[in-house]
Each structure stands twice: as C-alpha cells, then as structure tokens.
C-alpha cells in the first residue's frame, strides 16, 4: 500500500501530505475497546439519517441505502463477522468505512451535519443509559434477596456493634435492612444520574453546531432522550455525566464492600455467624481444612478498582480547556470498567446472599456476651425516675462488678444489682433478656421484630 493509500484510510487525511506512522495508528486507535459502542452508534446513525431525510438534506434513495447498510453492519457485528480494523482508528470510522463499501455514495452523506465529537458523546450517553437501567435492575434483585433473608430472620438476635465491640442486641433482619436502605439510596442516585445522561448532544457537531437546518428534537425523540443539550460547546466537551455515574458506582461498591467485610468476619470460626455456600467459597492449595470467602473478598477488593475509575475520570477532565480534546478518548475504559465491575458484583452478591446459612445460636451466644443489655438497664432505671446520667453511672458500676465476678449482668442476683440502685426490682430480669431488649424498641426504625416485619412489607411495596 502506498503512502497516499494509507493517508486515504482516514476521513480527515486530505489535510495532510504524509500519513500517520503505524506506531501512531496503534497509539491513537481506540477500536479495541470502543467497539462496544457499535450498536448505539448504529442506532444514533439511523436516527440521524432519518432526520436528514425529514428536513430534505438527503433523499429517499440515500436513506434506504443507509438504513439497509447499517442493518447489515449490525447483523455482521452480532454474528462476529464484522471486519474490525485498527487502521480505521475507532468504532465510528470502522462502521462508516463499511457503510460506504455497502451503500456507496449514500454512505458518504451520513456524516452530514455531525462530527465525531457529538457522535461519540451521543453513543456514550446511549450506552450509559442502558447500563444504568441494568444496574437499577440488579440493585432491585439484590434488595429482594436481602428482604427474603431479613424476613426469615426478623426474630433472630445478633449483637449490634459499635467500634466492632458488642453494643446492643439487634434483629439480624434489622441489620440486613440497613443495607437495603443503602442500596435504595444508590438506586436513587443512579435514577437521578440517568436524567442528566438522557440528553442528546447530537447536532452540536464539532463544537459550534451546524449550518444545516437540522431538527435535534426529532432525533432526541426517536432515540428516547428527554431533551437536547442546550449548549453546543458543553454538549461535546464535558463528561460530568460519566463522572457522576462512576461516583454512584463507587458509593454502591463501598456499600457492597462493607457488607462483604461483615460476611468475611461472620464466616470466621471466631464469629461463626454464617456459612457461605460452597459455590461461593474456595479452598487452599496447601491447607486442606480451609474454606475461604473469596467472592466476598474479591468484591471488597474490586471496590478500590471502581474508586480508581472515578479518580481517573476526574483527573482526565480537570485540565481540559473547552471544547473537545482528544484526552476524552480516555474516558471510555474507566467508564466501561466501572460498569462491568459494578454489574458483575451486584449479580454475584445477590446469588451469594441467597445461599448463606445463618447460625442463630452462635449469634445469640455472642449477643449474650459483652453486657449487651446494659443500655436497657440504664433506660429501665430512667423510666423508674432515676436521672439518666445517674442511671448510666450506676449501670457502669454494675458492669464492672459483673466483670469482676466473671459473669454477665443478667446473671447477677437481685441483691447484687440493688447494691447499685434501690430502684431495681425483680421485674428487671425481663429487661435484661435479649428478646426483651429487642421487643422494647418498637418504634419507627427500631429493631423490634414487629417493626422489622413492617419495614420489610413497606420495602417490598416500594420495589413493586
């Protein structure tokens, strides 16, 4: 192939006397990763061509040839038969080159009134919109798995922790519902992000719009966008919508990671609260007894990866002057990675959660340690008229006394408890039970089983 032939491989090459070197072609090519935008590029190109026809820029014959060619290209891509070439740089040029081969002159008219700048911005938004819909569906599936497990364990008592020290008894179902709420906020963030993603950049062209009499609202309607990007410079130059998605992904992954950290701890024999199913555990190559919670650990580890994707995009954008810069080619790999990682983690987490075996007795035994009902005793005294600060001091002294005897508060004799407050009577022992502690917290947001059941019912209704 001659130098001139190589130069003609690029739609912009008429400006240059010499072709780009093979090294530069490899360095600047993005088709290896941006080809995942192909379906969206075709979808946007069909909408664009129909708009060009509607406003009289191309005729019936051109439109028919373009649509037929794009349909064939879509079939080739789905069949794995499309001739991708690094020499054509990116997904857009690859598809355009093939369209010209198939449709001839009409294929050359498709790029009228658009630029790769608004073309890629549109493709990325279409891709991300679909990704958000997938993420929202996966979050809902995980929430349902959480509700099923919480429903089963509304009355299962476990120790609630602060500072990873035994604090107060809680319902295991109530504990699980905390993650339901976190995921609900994650879903809200993605839903809100989708509104800003769902704006059409096409029509902004390179940065200043076009002199052709285009109808942007027609294209927006055909592609299902809520509206158009109002400023042509902003439309092609910013990737804040992708950054916003990655921020939401980082938050969602952080929530999954916290849960995974607890699963790893709970699966440890020193806790023994849960057993993760064999299908989500691995063994050791040297230690036959090992049962490793690898899936939970991997999700925890992949959280750092998504955090990195967010930082990469923030760093990519922070120094760019308006309008479009080639730096933005680097937006796709972090975005794609964040999407892939989050969706994979959400899917596997829901499956893993469905196979968890809960050891109720181990949880209850742990809740009986560390004087978990000490706060209940202080509140009992406060209800008897003892000022809370005095009640707090009295119970703290009782705890010290119990520790010196090597027992729990509930194991102290009545006469021993009365050494710290004369307000204590025989009925105190119902207060010091785990079940009594849970039952007493029967207010909105409390851990009483009846409240947990009500919260589960409300949560199921919210999912539809």
C-alpha positions, 0 to 999 in steps of 0.5 A, spaced: 500 500 500 502 506 498 503 512 502 497 516 499 493 509 500 494 509 507 493 517 508 486 515 504 484 510 510 482 516 514 476 521 513 480 527 515 487 525 511 486 530 505 489 535 510 495 532 510 501 530 505 504 524 509 500 519 513 500 517 520 506 512 522 503 505 524 506 506 531 501 512 531 495 508 528 496 503 534 497 509 539 491 513 537 486 507 535 481 506 540 477 500 536 479 495 541 475 497 546 470 502 543 467 497 539 462 496 544 459 502 542 457 499 535 450 498 536 448 505 539 452 508 534 448 504 529 442 506 532 444 514 533 446 513 525 439 511 523 436 516 527 440 521 524 439 519 517 432 519 518 432 526 520 436 528 514 431 525 510 425 529 514 428 536 513 430 534 505 438 534 506 438 527 503 433 523 499 429 517 499 434 513 495 440 515 500 436 513 506 434 506 504 441 505 502 443 507 509 438 504 513 439 497 509 447 498 510 447 499 517 442 493 518 447 489 515 453 492 519 449 490 525 447 483 523 455 482 521 457 485 528 452 480 532 454 474 528 462 476 529 463 477 522 464 484 522 471 486 519 474 490 525 480 494 523 485 498 527 487 502 521 480 505 521 482 508 528 475 507 532 468 504 532 465 510 528 470 510 522 470 502 522 462 502 521 462 508 516 468 505 512 463 499 511 457 503 510 460 506 504 463 499 501 455 497 502 451 503 500 456 507 496 455 514 495 449 514 500 454 512 505 458 518 504 452 523 506 451 520 513 456 524 516 452 530 514 451 535 519 455 531 525 462 530 527 465 525 531 465 529 537 457 529 538 457 522 535 461 519 540 458 523 546 451 521 543 453 513 543 456 514 550 450 517 553 446 511 549 450 506 552 450 509 559 443 509 559 442 502 558 447 500 563 444 504 568 437 501 567 441 494 568 444 496 574 437 499 577 435 492 575 440 488 579 440 493 585 432 491 585 434 483 585 439 484 590 434 488 595 429 482 594 434 477 596 436 481 602 428 482 604 427 474 603 433 473 608 431 479 613 424 476 613 426 469 615 430 472 620 426 478 623 426 474 630 433 472 630 438 476 635 445 478 633 449 483 637 449 490 634 456 493 634 459 499 635 467 500 634 466 492 632 465 491 640 458 488 642 453 494 643 446 492 643 442 486 641 439 487 634 434 483 629 439 480 624 433 482 619 434 489 622 441 489 620 440 486 613 435 492 612 440 497 613 443 495 607 437 495 603 436 502 605 443 503 602 442 500 596 435 504 595 439 510 596 444 508 590 438 506 586 436 513 587 442 516 585 443 512 579 435 514 577 437 521 578 444 520 574 440 517 568 436 524 567 442 528 566 445 522 561 438 522 557 440 528 553 442 528 546 448 532 544 447 530 537 447 536 532 452 540 536 457 537 531 464 539 532 463 544 537 459 550 534 453 546 531 451 546 524 449 550 518 444 545 516 437 546 518 437 540 522 431 538 527 435 535 534 428 534 537 426 529 532 432 525 533 432 526 541 425 523 540 426 517 536 432 515 540 428 516 547 432 522 550 428 527 554 431 533 551 437 536 547 443 539 550 442 546 550 449 548 549 453 546 543 460 547 546 458 543 553 454 538 549 461 535 546 466 537 551 464 535 558 463 528 561 460 530 568 455 525 566 460 519 566 463 522 572 457 522 576 455 515 574 462 512 576 461 516 583 454 512 584 458 506 582 463 507 587 458 509 593 454 502 591 461 498 591 463 501 598 456 499 600 457 492 597 464 492 600 462 493 607 457 488 607 462 483 604 467 485 610 461 483 615 460 476 611 468 475 611 468 476 619 461 472 620 464 466 616 470 466 621 470 460 626 471 466 631 464 469 629 461 463 626 455 467 624 454 464 617 456 459 612 457 461 605 455 456 600 460 452 597 459 455 590 461 461 593 467 459 597 474 456 595 479 452 598 487 452 599 492 449 595 496 447 601 491 447 607 486 442 606 481 444 612 480 451 609 474 454 606 475 461 604 470 467 602 473 469 596 467 472 592 466 476 598 473 478 598 474 479 591 468 484 591 471 488 597 477 488 593 474 490 586 471 496 590 478 500 590 478 498 582 471 502 581 474 508 586 480 508 581 475 509 575 472 515 578 479 518 580 481 517 573 475 520 570 476 526 574 483 527 573 482 526 565 477 532 565 480 537 570 485 540 565 481 540 559 480 547 556 473 547 552 471 544 547 473 537 545 480 534 546 482 528 544 484 526 552 476 524 552 478 518 548 480 516 555 474 516 558 471 510 555 475 504 559 474 507 566 467 508 564 466 501 561 470 498 567 466 501 572 460 498 569 462 491 568 465 491 575 459 494 578 454 489 574 458 483 575 458 484 583 451 486 584 449 479 580 454 475 584 452 478 591 445 477 590 446 469 588 451 469 594 446 472 599 441 467 597 445 461 599 448 463 606 446 459 612 445 463 618 447 460 625 442 463 630 445 460 636 452 462 635 449 469 634 445 469 640 451 466 644 455 472 642 449 477 643 449 474 650 456 476 651 459 483 652 453 486 657 449 487 651 443 489 655 446 494 659 443 500 655 436 497 657 438 497 664 440 504 664 433 506 660 429 501 665 432 505 671 430 512 667 423 510 666 423 508 674 425 516 675 432 515 676 436 521 672 439 518 666 446 520 667 445 517 674 442 511 671 448 510 666 453 511 672 450 506 676 449 501 670 457 502 669 458 500 676 454 494 675 458 492 669 464 492 672 462 488 678 459 483 673 466 483 670 469 482 676 465 476 678 466 473 671 459 473 669 454 477 665 449 482 668 443 478 667 446 473 671 447 477 677 442 476 683 437 481 685 441 483 691 447 484 687 444 489 682 440 493 688 447 494 691 447 499 685 440 502 685 434 501 690 430 502 684 431 495 681 426 490 682 425 483 680 421 485 674 428 487 671 430 480 669 425 481 663 429 487 661 435 484 661 433 478 656 435 479 649 428 478 646 426 483 651 431 488 649 429 487 642 421 487 643 422 494 647 424 498 641 418 498 637 418 504 634 419 507 627 426 504 625 427 500 631 429 493 631 423 490 634 421 484 630 414 487 629 417 493 626 422 489 622 416 485 619 413 492 617 419 495 614 420 489 610 412 489 607 413 497 606 420 495 602 417 490 598 411 495 596 416 500 594 420 495 589 413 493 586 
